[in-house]
């Protein structure tokens, strides 16, 4: 209903229920509605580090690098090791190494076969090995000679496999490794035969037989 002059009019300041003032007291002032919190003032950024030559090692250890200033020069790479020149077996002037394998005359050929197997197992190419006998020919040589000397010596010239020959064969040229089986022969011809075998060996001479006979023959051939 319409208001009369005697009734005071209440003005709303904020949303909410109306409250009537008590007698003798004025209406309380409404509190402001809280808003969102104010963001904190940004903190000052730390000063940026300047790289110097003296601190280059520290940066290298931590993986950090400076943003400004001079940088340390990279350490020079170590010099590459000098390559060892390849040795040419056909022109070497050094004497071949001599290895003795004790064996009786009847077992010298078997000892020579074991030496060849060991050489092949350790990476020696078959064409680098020459096997010489002082007594009976190796069974392989006997078999190949049955087809004629032309094909027999053609295999020696091809140098793609182990070759077996008599120690007195003048057509048997040198190879890096020479294996000699003392399975016979006379003591008179042995020194010269071993001297020829040593001259044919480019790197290694392996002699299978009686040690006393070998030392005596090598001493006489020196």
CORCOR-V117457 format. One record per residue. N is the residue number from 1. RES is the residue in one letter. D_CENTER is the distance of its C-alpha to the mean C-alpha in Angstrom with 1 decimal. Layout:
# CORCOR-V117457
N,RES,D_CENTER
N,RES,D_CENTER
This chain:
# CORCOR-V117457
1,X,106.0
2,X,106.7
3,X,106.4
4,X,109.5
5,X,109.7
6,X,110.0
7,X,106.6
8,X,103.6
9,X,100.8
10,X,97.2
11,X,94.4
12,X,91.0
13,X,88.1
14,X,85.1
15,X,84.7
16,X,85.8
17,X,89.0
18,X,92.1
19,X,93.4
20,X,97.1
21,X,97.9
22,X,99.8
23,X,103.2
24,X,103.1
25,X,99.2
26,X,97.4
27,X,94.4
28,X,91.0
29,X,88.7
30,X,85.8
31,X,82.3
32,X,79.7
33,X,77.1
34,X,73.7
35,X,71.2
36,X,67.3
37,X,65.7
38,X,65.0
39,X,61.4
40,X,60.3
41,X,60.0
42,X,56.4
43,X,54.8
44,X,53.8
45,X,50.1
46,X,48.3
47,X,47.8
48,X,44.7
49,X,42.4
50,X,41.9
51,X,38.6
52,X,38.8
53,X,36.6
54,X,37.0
55,X,35.8
56,X,32.7
57,X,30.6
58,X,32.4
59,X,31.8
60,X,28.1
61,X,28.0
62,X,30.1
63,X,28.8
64,X,32.4
65,X,33.5
66,X,37.1
67,X,39.3
68,X,41.1
69,X,41.0
70,X,38.5
71,X,34.8
72,X,32.5
73,X,30.5
74,X,26.7
75,X,24.9
76,X,23.6
77,X,19.8
78,X,18.5
79,X,18.7
80,X,15.8
81,X,15.3
82,X,17.5
83,X,16.1
84,X,17.4
85,X,20.1
86,X,20.0
87,X,22.5
88,X,25.4
89,X,26.6
90,X,30.1
91,X,30.8
92,X,29.3
93,X,32.0
94,X,30.4
95,X,31.7
96,X,29.7
97,X,28.7
98,X,31.2
99,X,30.6
100,X,33.6
101,X,33.8
102,X,37.2
103,X,39.1
104,X,42.8
105,X,44.0
106,X,44.4
107,X,40.8
108,X,39.1
109,X,38.4
110,X,36.7
111,X,34.6
112,X,33.5
113,X,32.6
114,X,30.5
115,X,28.7
116,X,28.0
117,X,26.7
118,X,24.3
119,X,23.1
120,X,22.5
121,X,20.7
122,X,18.2
123,X,17.5
124,X,20.4
125,X,22.2
126,X,25.8
127,X,27.3
128,X,26.1
129,X,28.3
130,X,32.0
131,X,34.2
132,X,37.6
133,X,40.5
134,X,43.4
135,X,45.7
136,X,45.9
137,X,43.7
138,X,40.7
139,X,41.9
140,X,39.5
141,X,41.1
142,X,44.6
143,X,43.9
144,X,42.5
145,X,45.3
146,X,47.8
147,X,47.0
148,X,47.7
149,X,46.1
150,X,45.3
151,X,42.9
152,X,41.6
153,X,40.7
154,X,39.4
155,X,36.6
156,X,35.9
157,X,35.9
158,X,33.5
159,X,30.9
160,X,29.0
161,X,29.7
162,X,30.5
163,X,33.9
164,X,36.7
165,X,39.6
166,X,42.3
167,X,41.5
168,X,44.6
169,X,43.6
170,X,43.6
171,X,41.9
172,X,38.6
173,X,36.5
174,X,33.4
175,X,29.9
176,X,26.7
177,X,27.6
178,X,31.2
179,X,32.3
180,X,36.0
181,X,38.1
182,X,41.2
183,X,43.3
184,X,46.5
185,X,48.0
186,X,50.3
187,X,49.5
188,X,51.2
189,X,48.8
190,X,45.6
191,X,45.0
192,X,45.2
193,X,43.1
194,X,40.3
195,X,40.5
196,X,40.1
197,X,37.1
198,X,35.5
199,X,36.2
200,X,34.6
201,X,31.3
202,X,28.8
203,X,26.2
204,X,27.4
205,X,30.8
206,X,31.3
207,X,34.9
208,X,36.1
209,X,39.6
210,X,42.0
211,X,40.5
212,X,43.9
213,X,44.5
214,X,41.0
215,X,41.4
216,X,44.9
217,X,44.0
218,X,41.1
219,X,43.4
220,X,46.1
221,X,43.8
222,X,42.5
